[in-house]
Amino acid sequence: MSTNDSTIMETTNCIQTLEIGNALLTVEADRSFVQLSWQQSPTAEDLALSASVVSEFIKENNIIYFLHDVRNVIYTDINLQRTFTSVFCPRILTAGVIRFVHLANYELPELLILDEITAYMQRKVITNKAVKMEICTTPEGAAEWLNNSGAKNTIALAPKKVKEAAVEQVSFEWAAAAQVSSSLKQYKDKAAMVFRILVKGKSYSEL
C-alpha cells in the first residue's frame, strides 16, 4: 500500500480501524479515544500525512484521549524529530486532545530524545494546564495513566466544552519549533554519549 492510501479496514462495536501507510489507527468514539500504532518506522512524509488524518478524526469524533505507539519508530532520524516537533504533536494537540501519551521502548538514546520533544511541547506549545502529555514504556502503564490522569470526571461532564477550550488555549509556536531541531540534534549526541558511558560502565561491572 502506498503511504498516501488510507482505507477503512473494519468497523465493529463502535471501533474503527484505519490503515495510514504503515500505521494503524484505532478509533473508539464511545471512549473518546484514538490510538496510532506504527508497524515500522515512518518517513517524515508518512508522519505528516498521519498528523492530518488523525487530527481530522479527533475533530470529527470529539476525541480527547490519544495514544501514540512509537515502539517501532527510529527517533535518531533528525527529519522525524523535526516533523514530530513542528508538525505532528502541534496538530494533534490543537485538534482537541487533552491527554496525549507516547508508548515507547525503554531504550537509549531514543527514549531521551522523545522525552526532550515531550518536554519542549509542555514548555513551549501547551498553554492550557488541562492538556497533559506523558511517555510510558508499557501498554498497561499507558492505559493506567490515561485512566488516572484526572481527565475522566471532566470528560464525563462536558466533553465538547472541554475539547473546545483545549483547542482555544493550545498555542502554535512554529518559529520556536523550527529552532528546536538544532537543540534536539545536540541532545541526541549527548544522549548517545550517555548511552556509551552506561554500556561501558556495565561492561566494567561484569568483569
PyMOL commands that set and color helices and strands:
alter all, ss='L'
color gray80, all
select helices_A, chain A and resi 29-31+44-61+78-95+110-125+139-148+152-157+159-169+174-205
alter helices_A, ss='H'
color red, helices_A
select strands_A, chain A and resi 6-12+15-20+23-28+33-38+65-69+99-103+132-136
alter strands_A, ss='S'
color yellow, strands_A
deselect
rebuild
show_as cartoon
